[in-house]
Amino acid sequence: MKVLRFLLFPITVLYGMVVWCRNLLFDYGVLKSKSYDFPIIVIGNLSVGGTGKTPMTAYVLDVLGVTYKTGVLSRGYKRKSEGFVLADNAVTADEIGDEPYQLYSDFPEAIVAVDADRQHGIATLKEKNTLPEVLILDDAYQHRKVKAGFYALLTTYDRLYINDFMLPTGNLRDTKNQAKRASCIIVTKCPHYITEEEKAKVKQKLGANQPVYFTTISYSDTVVNEHSEIPLKNFKDKAFTLVTGIAKPAYLVNHLKSEGLQFNHLDFPDHHNFTDKEIALLAEQECIITTQKDYVRIKDKISKVYYLPIKTKFLGAEEAFVNQLHEFISSYK
């Protein structure tokens, strides 16, 4: 695989030039961005998948939802619908996508909508009189037709964007210099034990002028479904199958192994739509543990399936990040 990516380097150069030219056209106003008179927060990255955008979006919804009416507008990747869809009690994961459905399930008081055209999505929210006080655009760092007021740029600790290459040689879908547009940079999936010295080294590598925050994944000590909750430790002497359809399952796999659990792992592509044959295979398993994103797609099709909840946990400077968000929102009053 690595050899193939190296051989595709000429395509990397061509792709990088196309992306660079597109950004330049937006920077000089040849391609138009639309600004808005209310606070819009973008949570995104420069790479493809696996940086923890959904847990971070959930975190922001949680901390801001106490004070403001919040909402999320997403593309709804791999959904089976088109156009604008507003989440309600009757909506399914197939209609709005697994991640928006997960967010709506966890934050039913929030406005959750999907539209590949973010400008059209915002206009439709206004028309329906459902525009929240604070709107979060999930995975919209490259959607430059909308000019947000706050950009949170995520990059993983073990693969900083500064050390990566453009697709297809690397995982970058945008040029590194676009980090300059970020209001802050959040280094995700850090080791729980990261030292201040290690943080300083990362900041130096990034060379960022913006605030840099560090977060990690906090796993629950229980697995849950709609009917029950079971301590994870109960699975130490119980056979189960781990099912993942996420970009980087290694973090979850390593966590479960560190808990002394033994399991069979069925690994599927990110946002995988399970076929009838695959569902039949999963139904044969004695017990399944999966991610919440995968759970919302299979929970109605098989029994004995649980998901392991996760949360974003800041490794210091959490108050500074929350204050930065509130100061940004207050600037619109």
Secondary structure, 3 states (H helix, E strand, C coil): CHHHHHHCHHHHHHHHHHHHHHHHHHHCCCCCCEECCCCEEEEEECECCCCCHHHHHHHHHHHHCCCCCEEEEECCCCCCCCCCEECCCCCCHHHHCHHHHHHHHHCCCCEEEECCCHHHHHHHHHHCCCCCCEEEEECCCCCCCEECCEEEEEEECCECHHHCCECCCCCECCCHHHHHHCCEEEEECCCCCCCHHHHHHHHHHHCCCCCEEEEEEEECCEEECCCCEEEHHHHHHCCCEEEECCCCCHHHHHHHHHCCCCCEEEECCCCCCCCHHHHHHHHCCCCEEECHHHHHHHCCCCCCEEECCEEEEECCCHHHHHHHHHHHHHCCC
